[in-house]
Amino acid sequence: MKNPIQRRSPDDLSHVDIREQWQITYWTQELKTTQERLTRAIRERGARTEQVRNWLEENPPPRRPAQSPDGIKR
């Protein structure tokens, strides 16, 4: 019997394919990013895994402004 909780992984890890929800989940967790950033990386650089990784490294997510304990943005 197949373990239903086992995490699926793509057959070809050299290309990021996001046609199905489980693939999106796999790649966003693997690359520690959001679906929006993953989609943008593929659109701008292509679907090769190394190209996507490079784009994500070169384009870090925007940082939120620091907030002090009293609630005032600095």
Phi, psi and omega per residue, in radians:
M1 nan 2.389 -3.136
K2 -1.335 2.403 3.133
N3 -1.320 1.987 -3.081
P4 -1.214 -0.303 -3.106
I5 -1.592 -0.207 -3.125
Q6 -1.041 2.337 -3.119
R7 -1.302 2.248 3.100
R8 -1.359 2.591 3.047
S9 -2.392 2.602 -3.103
P10 -1.126 2.638 3.078
D11 -1.205 -0.656 -3.098
D12 -1.980 1.817 -3.103
L13 -1.456 -0.032 3.136
S14 -1.459 -0.211 3.119
H15 -2.240 2.419 3.094
V16 -1.603 1.950 3.138
D17 -1.940 2.218 -3.086
I18 -2.219 0.694 3.130
R19 -1.368 -0.436 -3.127
E20 -2.103 2.688 -3.057
Q21 -1.041 -0.692 -3.122
W22 -1.123 -0.524 3.109
Q23 -1.237 -0.718 3.094
I24 -1.064 -0.798 3.133
T25 -1.065 -0.796 -3.140
Y26 -1.015 -0.924 -3.036
W27 -1.230 -0.618 3.107
T28 -1.171 -0.636 3.093
Q29 -1.276 -0.745 -3.125
E30 -1.092 -0.729 -3.083
L31 -1.683 0.019 3.114
K32 0.902 1.009 -3.121
T33 -2.528 -3.130 3.110
T34 -1.695 2.878 3.094
Q35 -1.090 -0.666 -3.137
E36 -1.103 -0.807 3.139
R37 -1.192 -0.645 3.103
L38 -1.094 -0.820 3.126
T39 -1.076 -0.741 3.141
R40 -1.133 -0.725 3.121
A41 -1.062 -0.738 3.126
I42 -1.158 -0.742 -3.132
R43 -1.108 -0.688 -3.064
E44 -1.516 -0.507 -3.058
R45 -2.064 -0.358 -3.067
G46 1.917 3.058 -2.987
A47 -1.660 0.013 3.097
R48 -1.185 2.332 -3.048
T49 -0.957 -0.764 -3.117
E50 -1.121 -0.658 3.105
Q51 -1.139 -0.723 3.128
V52 -1.133 -0.805 3.105
R53 -1.003 -0.794 -3.138
N54 -1.065 -0.776 3.138
W55 -1.070 -0.763 -3.116
L56 -1.113 -0.655 3.111
E57 -1.218 -0.675 -3.107
E58 -1.339 -0.330 -3.092
N59 -2.222 1.272 -3.125
P60 -1.123 2.704 3.122
P61 -1.131 2.619 3.130
P62 -1.113 2.526 3.128
R63 -1.593 2.505 3.066
R64 -1.364 2.561 3.100
P65 -1.095 2.495 3.118
A66 -1.165 2.523 -3.138
Q67 -2.197 2.290 3.138
S68 -1.334 2.882 -3.137
P69 -1.033 -0.452 -3.136
D70 -1.464 0.040 3.065
G71 1.569 0.068 -3.124
I72 -1.620 2.211 3.109
K73 -1.254 2.455 -3.137
R74 -2.165 nan nan
